[in-house]
Amino acid sequence: MTEDVKKTGTSAGRGLVLITGAKIYFIITAYAIQFLLPRLLGSPEEFGFFRTAMSLVSILNNVLIAATVQTLSKKVSENDEKAPQALRQGLLLQLVWGGSLGLLMFVLAPLISRYAMKNVLFTPLLQVSSVVVIAYALYAALVGSLNGRRMFMVQARLDMTFSTLRSVSILGAAALGFGAFGAFAGFATSAAAILLIALFVVGTGTSGERSPWKPWIIFMAPLWIYQLCLNFILQGDILVLTSTITDMAEHGGMVHNEATALANRMAGFYGAAQTFAFVPYQLILSVIFIVFPLVAKATSSGDIEMTRTTIRRAMRFSWLVLLAMASPISGAARGVLRVVYKEEYLVADRALSILVLGLVAFALFVIAATVLSGAGRALDSAKIALVSLGVLSGSVYFFIRASGPNLSALTAAACGTSLGALIALVLAGALVYKTFGAFIPPLSVLRGAAAAAAAAAVAHFVPHGTRIMAIAALAAGFATYAITLVVIREIPPHELNNVRSLLMKRLGRR
């Protein structure tokens, strides 16, 4: 092994640790916001008001971040000598693209609020968020440049700094009594601040010979489509919920202010369910960073058997780990909500029971789409996401219409979202299997489902009327899941021996 290869491997390993650490820190701070903000804002209506507006803004921000970071990282890593020129070109592109989106958000905010969200009070929140959109677009280019230059320590520090600024600004404004608007203003302030810090740290690159714009657009377009659909699938249900309930309540005789208050209240309850339902999805995302390069390498080398083995192992691992987290949450949903939220939020327990399982399907779809992208079929992933988004939007709308503007709408929204996620998984899974002849082993599907059913049942029947008992119910559900997998031999003896050996080695080192 050459010295360069050793350095590359060490840098990659250290980079994975640093970026993963920053991601974990981001998740912790994000959940701190979701857990503390309802108490600081004081009512489910105000929390739902904030959560609905944040969902729309998050869709745009996540698209800009994901597509831009990947594009800049690729362009910069292709030629280290031209990295400064690539950064300058990327910043110009993002200034145009992000600036246009931010300007549109500001100008169209009144129309979006009135006709799409059915509440003109969203207008100032969306207009303030236009600052966030522009800042995110440029910040993503700077982070992508750091990633492509393998400056992982700087990237991780910037991301952790932003996570801290974002949490302190949002929670601080809410604590001072400025409400949802103040929380959004705090968000915008933190986004502008991290942009200025990143510009100072990274710089703006240098001018010089530019590469053609067409390859940039061709590379980014499928990423834009895929990420846009992906984030609408993940966040769009609460937008549909809010607008549909407002519309139905008004047609049922409520005055506009009462209808929007009801919609915001339902959104607040549903947002609480989303917070816990997202946990398994958030924690399994690291698999994506492992699967993508492995599949890309195996397919480029023509090693079909290695590709199949990689897919089977990754999908089986993800399936079993996701169910380990989701099934106890589903069974003890009411207790889970009680751990963090006030009693009034417990009405979302049935929605949480369904939604957390639906997001298992969504997480598996994302991993399957990553497999397709790693094999050079990113456009297919985008098409599947687009179809699934249509199914999800239609299902959520019609299910809520059938349930009426009441608490049943929470369960209806969860069912519609889960159906859309399931369709996405089925389509992506079928394409992965057709392309590679591998997916989740059928016996693993059955055994995992059986263990999950047992775990959910135990978690449900263990009393969880207090916070401590809710945690005990989750622990009992998880233990039941693990024991069941061993008993039905989904986890065979040799895998247990491997885990035991690994633990013994690590203990021996200590």
Backbone hydrogen bonds, N-H to C=O, Kabsch-Sander energy under -0.5 kcal/mol:
donor,donor_aa,acceptor,acceptor_aa,energy
6,K,2,T,-2.1
7,K,3,E,-2.5
8,T,4,D,-2.5
9,G,5,V,-2.7
10,T,6,K,-2.7
11,S,7,K,-2.8
12,A,8,T,-2.7
13,G,9,G,-2.5
14,R,10,T,-2.8
15,G,11,S,-2.7
16,L,12,A,-2.4
17,V,13,G,-1.9
18,L,14,R,-2.5
19,I,15,G,-2.9
20,T,16,L,-2.4
21,G,17,V,-2.4
22,A,18,L,-2.3
23,K,19,I,-2.3
24,I,20,T,-2.6
25,Y,21,G,-2.3
26,F,22,A,-2.3
27,I,23,K,-2.4
28,I,24,I,-2.4
29,T,25,Y,-2.5
30,A,26,F,-2.6
31,Y,27,I,-2.5
32,A,28,I,-1.8
33,I,29,T,-1.8
34,Q,30,A,-2.0
35,F,31,Y,-2.4
36,L,32,A,-2.4
37,L,33,I,-2.6
39,R,36,L,-0.6
40,L,36,L,-1.9
41,L,37,L,-3.0
42,G,38,P,-1.4
47,F,43,S,-2.1
48,G,44,P,-2.9
49,F,45,E,-2.2
50,F,46,E,-2.2
51,R,47,F,-3.0
52,T,48,G,-2.4
53,A,49,F,-1.7
54,M,50,F,-2.6
55,S,51,R,-1.8
56,L,52,T,-1.5
57,V,53,A,-2.0
58,S,54,M,-2.8
59,I,55,S,-1.5
60,L,56,L,-1.3
61,N,57,V,-2.6
62,N,58,S,-2.9
63,V,59,I,-1.7
64,L,60,L,-2.2
65,I,61,N,-2.7
66,A,62,N,-2.4
67,A,63,V,-2.0
68,T,64,L,-1.8
69,V,65,I,-2.6
70,Q,66,A,-1.8
71,T,67,A,-1.9
72,L,68,T,-2.9
73,S,69,V,-2.4
74,K,70,Q,-2.0
75,K,71,T,-2.6
76,V,72,L,-2.8
77,S,73,S,-2.1
78,E,74,K,-1.2
79,N,75,K,-0.6
79,N,76,V,-0.8
82,K,79,N,-0.8
83,A,80,D,-1.3
86,A,82,K,-2.3
87,L,83,A,-2.5
88,R,84,P,-2.2
89,Q,85,Q,-2.4
90,G,86,A,-2.7
91,L,87,L,-2.6
92,L,88,R,-2.0
93,L,89,Q,-2.3
94,Q,90,G,-2.6
95,L,91,L,-2.2
96,V,92,L,-2.0
97,W,93,L,-3.0
98,G,94,Q,-2.5
99,G,94,Q,-0.7
99,G,95,L,-1.1
100,S,96,V,-2.0
101,L,97,W,-2.2
102,G,98,G,-2.8
103,L,99,G,-2.5
104,L,100,S,-2.6
105,M,101,L,-2.6
106,F,102,G,-2.1
107,V,103,L,-2.7
108,L,104,L,-3.2
109,A,105,M,-0.9
112,I,108,L,-3.0
113,S,109,A,-2.6
114,R,110,P,-2.3
115,Y,111,L,-2.8
116,A,111,L,-0.7
116,A,112,I,-1.3
117,M,112,I,-2.4
119,N,113,S,-3.1
122,F,119,N,-1.7
123,T,120,V,-1.6
126,L,122,F,-2.4
127,Q,123,T,-2.4
128,V,124,P,-2.2
129,S,125,L,-1.8
130,S,126,L,-0.6
130,S,127,Q,-0.9
131,V,128,V,-1.4
132,V,128,V,-0.6
133,V,129,S,-2.1
134,I,130,S,-1.8
135,A,131,V,-2.4
136,Y,132,V,-3.0
137,A,133,V,-2.0
138,L,134,I,-1.8
139,Y,135,A,-2.7
140,A,136,Y,-2.6
141,A,137,A,-1.1
142,L,138,L,-1.7
143,V,139,Y,-2.4
144,G,140,A,-2.6
145,S,141,A,-1.9
146,L,142,L,-1.9
147,N,143,V,-2.5
148,G,144,G,-2.4
149,R,145,S,-1.6
150,R,147,N,-1.3
151,M,146,L,-2.8
152,F,150,R,-1.2
155,Q,151,M,-2.1
156,A,152,F,-2.9
157,R,153,M,-2.3
158,L,154,V,-2.4
159,D,155,Q,-2.4
160,M,156,A,-2.5
161,T,157,R,-2.3
162,F,158,L,-2.6
163,S,159,D,-2.4
164,T,160,M,-2.0
165,L,161,T,-2.7
166,R,162,F,-3.1
167,S,163,S,-2.1
168,V,164,T,-2.6
169,S,165,L,-2.5
170,I,166,R,-2.3
171,L,167,S,-2.5
172,G,168,V,-2.3
173,A,169,S,-2.0
174,A,170,I,-1.9
175,A,171,L,-2.6
176,L,172,G,-1.7
177,G,174,A,-1.5
178,F,173,A,-2.1
182,G,178,F,-1.7
183,A,179,G,-2.0
184,F,180,A,-2.2
185,A,181,F,-2.5
186,G,182,G,-2.3
187,F,183,A,-1.9
188,A,184,F,-2.5
189,T,185,A,-2.3
190,S,186,G,-2.2
191,A,187,F,-2.1
192,A,188,A,-2.3
193,A,189,T,-2.3
194,I,190,S,-2.4
195,L,191,A,-1.6
196,L,192,A,-1.9
197,I,193,A,-2.3
198,A,194,I,-2.7
199,L,195,L,-2.5
200,F,196,L,-1.9
201,V,197,I,-2.2
202,V,198,A,-3.3
203,G,198,A,-0.6
203,G,199,L,-1.5
206,T,84,P,-0.8
216,W,212,P,-0.6
217,I,213,W,-2.1
218,I,214,K,-2.8
219,F,215,P,-2.2
220,M,216,W,-2.3
221,A,217,I,-2.7
223,L,219,F,-0.6
224,W,220,M,-2.8
225,I,221,A,-2.4
226,Y,222,P,-2.8
227,Q,223,L,-2.8
228,L,224,W,-2.6
229,C,225,I,-2.4
230,L,226,Y,-2.9
231,N,227,Q,-2.5
232,F,228,L,-1.8
233,I,229,C,-2.5
234,L,230,L,-1.7
235,Q,231,N,-2.5
236,G,232,F,-2.8
238,I,235,Q,-0.8
239,L,235,Q,-0.7
240,V,236,G,-2.2
241,L,237,D,-2.6
242,T,238,I,-2.1
243,S,239,L,-2.2
244,T,240,V,-2.5
245,I,241,L,-2.3
246,T,242,T,-2.0
247,D,243,S,-2.2
248,M,244,T,-2.6
249,A,245,I,-2.8
250,E,246,T,-2.1
251,H,247,D,-2.1
252,G,248,M,-1.4
253,G,250,E,-1.4
254,M,249,A,-2.3
259,A,255,V,-2.3
260,T,256,H,-2.6
261,A,257,N,-1.9
262,L,258,E,-2.2
263,A,259,A,-2.3
264,N,260,T,-2.6
265,R,261,A,-2.1
266,M,262,L,-2.5
267,A,263,A,-2.4
268,G,264,N,-2.2
269,F,265,R,-2.1
270,Y,266,M,-2.7
271,G,267,A,-2.6
272,A,268,G,-1.5
273,A,269,F,-1.6
274,Q,270,Y,-2.5
275,T,271,G,-1.9
276,F,272,A,-1.2
277,A,273,A,-2.3
278,F,274,Q,-2.2
279,V,276,F,-1.2
281,Y,277,A,-0.5
282,Q,278,F,-2.8
283,L,279,V,-2.2
284,I,280,P,-1.2
285,L,281,Y,-0.6
285,L,282,Q,-0.7
287,V,284,I,-1.9
288,I,285,L,-1.4
289,F,285,L,-0.7
290,I,286,S,-0.8
290,I,287,V,-0.8
291,V,287,V,-3.0
292,F,288,I,-2.3
294,L,290,I,-1.3
295,V,291,V,-2.8
296,A,292,F,-2.5
297,K,293,P,-2.5
298,A,294,L,-2.5
299,T,295,V,-2.8
300,S,296,A,-2.0
301,S,297,K,-1.7
302,G,298,A,-0.5
302,G,299,T,-0.7
303,D,298,A,-1.8
304,I,302,G,-1.5
307,T,303,D,-1.9
308,R,304,I,-2.6
309,T,305,E,-2.4
310,T,306,M,-2.5
311,I,307,T,-2.4
312,R,308,R,-2.8
313,R,309,T,-2.4
314,A,310,T,-2.5
315,M,311,I,-2.8
316,R,312,R,-2.5
317,F,313,R,-2.5
318,S,314,A,-2.4
319,W,315,M,-2.6
320,L,316,R,-2.4
321,V,317,F,-2.5
322,L,318,S,-2.7
323,L,319,W,-1.9
324,A,320,L,-1.7
325,M,321,V,-1.3
326,A,322,L,-2.9
327,S,323,L,-2.3
329,I,325,M,-1.1
330,S,326,A,-2.7
331,G,327,S,-2.2
332,A,328,P,-2.4
333,A,330,S,-0.9
336,V,332,A,-2.5
337,L,333,A,-2.2
338,R,334,R,-1.5
339,V,335,G,-1.2
339,V,336,V,-0.6
340,V,336,V,-0.6
340,V,337,L,-0.8
341,Y,337,L,-2.7
345,Y,342,K,-1.7
346,L,343,E,-1.8
347,V,344,E,-0.7
348,A,345,Y,-1.8
349,D,346,L,-1.6
352,L,348,A,-2.3
353,S,349,D,-2.3
354,I,350,R,-1.6
355,L,351,A,-3.1
356,V,352,L,-2.3
357,L,353,S,-0.5
358,G,354,I,-2.1
359,L,355,L,-2.2
360,V,357,L,-0.6
361,A,357,L,-1.3
362,F,358,G,-1.7
363,A,359,L,-2.4
364,L,360,V,-2.2
365,F,361,A,-2.1
366,V,362,F,-2.3
367,I,363,A,-2.0
368,A,364,L,-2.5
369,A,365,F,-3.0
370,T,366,V,-1.8
371,V,367,I,-1.9
372,L,368,A,-2.0
373,S,369,A,-2.5
374,G,370,T,-2.6
375,A,371,V,-1.2
376,G,373,S,-1.9
377,R,372,L,-2.9
381,S,377,R,-1.4
382,A,378,A,-2.0
383,K,379,L,-2.3
384,I,380,D,-2.3
385,A,381,S,-2.3
386,L,382,A,-2.1
387,V,383,K,-2.2
388,S,384,I,-2.6
389,L,385,A,-2.1
390,G,386,L,-1.7
391,V,387,V,-2.0
392,L,388,S,-2.8
393,S,389,L,-2.8
394,G,390,G,-2.2
395,S,391,V,-2.7
396,V,392,L,-2.9
397,Y,393,S,-2.1
398,F,394,G,-2.6
399,F,395,S,-2.8
400,I,396,V,-2.1
401,R,397,Y,-2.2
402,A,398,F,-2.0
403,S,399,F,-1.7
404,G,400,I,-2.5
406,N,404,G,-2.2
409,A,406,N,-2.1
410,L,407,L,-1.4
411,T,407,L,-0.7
412,A,408,S,-2.2
413,A,409,A,-2.6
414,A,410,L,-1.9
415,C,411,T,-2.4
416,G,412,A,-2.4
417,T,413,A,-2.5
418,S,414,A,-2.3
419,L,415,C,-2.2
420,G,416,G,-2.1
421,A,417,T,-2.3
422,L,418,S,-2.4
423,I,419,L,-2.3
424,A,420,G,-2.0
425,L,421,A,-2.3
426,V,422,L,-2.6
427,L,423,I,-2.5
428,A,424,A,-2.6
429,G,425,L,-3.0
430,A,426,V,-2.4
431,L,427,L,-2.0
432,V,428,A,-2.6
433,Y,429,G,-2.6
434,K,430,A,-2.4
435,T,431,L,-2.2
436,F,432,V,-2.9
437,G,433,Y,-2.2
444,S,441,P,-0.6
445,V,441,P,-1.7
446,L,442,P,-2.1
447,R,443,L,-2.9
448,G,444,S,-2.5
449,A,445,V,-2.2
450,A,446,L,-2.3
451,A,447,R,-2.5
452,A,448,G,-2.4
453,A,449,A,-2.3
454,A,450,A,-2.0
455,A,451,A,-2.4
456,A,452,A,-2.8
457,A,453,A,-2.1
458,V,454,A,-2.4
459,A,455,A,-2.6
460,H,456,A,-2.0
461,F,457,A,-2.2
462,V,458,V,-1.8
470,A,466,T,-2.2
471,I,467,R,-2.0
472,A,468,I,-2.0
473,A,469,M,-2.5
474,L,470,A,-2.1
475,A,471,I,-2.3
476,A,472,A,-2.6
477,G,473,A,-2.3
478,F,474,L,-2.5
479,A,475,A,-2.6
480,T,476,A,-2.3
481,Y,477,G,-2.2
482,A,478,F,-2.5
483,I,479,A,-2.7
484,T,480,T,-2.5
485,L,481,Y,-2.1
486,V,482,A,-1.7
487,V,483,I,-2.8
488,I,484,T,-2.6
489,R,486,V,-1.1
490,E,485,L,-2.2
491,I,485,L,-1.6
495,E,492,P,-0.8
496,L,492,P,-1.6
497,N,493,P,-2.5
498,N,494,H,-1.9
499,V,495,E,-2.2
500,R,496,L,-2.8
501,S,497,N,-2.7
502,L,498,N,-2.4
503,L,499,V,-2.5
504,M,500,R,-2.3
505,K,501,S,-2.3
506,R,502,L,-2.1
507,L,503,L,-2.5
508,G,504,M,-2.4
509,R,505,K,-2.0
510,R,506,R,-1.5
